[in-house]
């Protein structure tokens, strides 16, 4: 019998806090319904690069490595595109036709608050007076409304075969709240998971449903926020357009063709750790203050070619091992214990969208690029807040990845978040679509 699935994606989890709360027993429903019943429990799970919602939600929903250039980007003729307001797989029903939903032919529901527009399953995000009241509470209410809608959808005459819930409010809490206040938000999230588990139990559907818990990115503390425009101007990139969306990756669009000297200059700034420049389609050159290296992708193999110093804080031995052609899985095996895990694959897979920028620069730990306050580029979201994300660093890239159901439990040492999709299809007894970049973990 085919199994059903419910994908739960709290946006942007502060992983150490979340793990600590689990260990202390402060998340009893997640413990009971997901951890204790985990068929797959990944010890080191990482998102792709950039570790940010507008790249990694599409990755989660397609099972493919991030193919989007960010939240805001420029088309070939220089038109600024606001990805948040566009047709994209981060927005649930809008992107159902392009995502994993297209491989599940029975009734499915995607609940991507607050942007659940153009619903192709003909359900309004708001379906009752109760959810209207929940939405009236703003961000806090939107999580509750998402769960209400799921419970409502379960009561439908057709059996619900797959549902995806995006808890976007969690990201906002992560950016803004103190550890103490964030812990309270995680406890509320836990009680929402409890409601879903209890309802599945009441309906006798818990055994036949796989509950998948993961996130699109982590969060790390920010001590200093800088203006990415000023940074670029300081190295002579006066005519560049710079998008940063408040997080740890700056995207530079410019007509300049040789950016090597600007890249080197940028790495001298204390807020910048890495600068990545594409060298044709298969090579990405990574600059840091003390290193220059190329990341090469040939077919499905990756390799690191170090010119100076040691990139990503890796040891000479690790760089040597990574210099031999290897698969994405081998790259993760070699780097999953590092402070910057999976940086070779992340770098190799970056900047390959038609509208990718000419250069990206990554924040040093403790820094973010949210300080943009002008009328030309109103990129104020997530700016100046307590925590940020986007880079390769563990604090921003590590997330939970658990798949719960009835059966033999298995602990997996390392995985990428996109592995959830092929794993789910396999556990659910469905054929694994050939489009996934991830691998089944069982
Ligand atoms: Zn965020």
Boltz pocket constraint, residues with backbone or C-beta under 6 A from the ligand:
constraints:
  - pocket:
      binder: B
      contacts: [[A, 12], [A, 53], [A, 171], [A, 172], [A, 175], [A, 382], [A, 389]]
      max_distance: 6.0
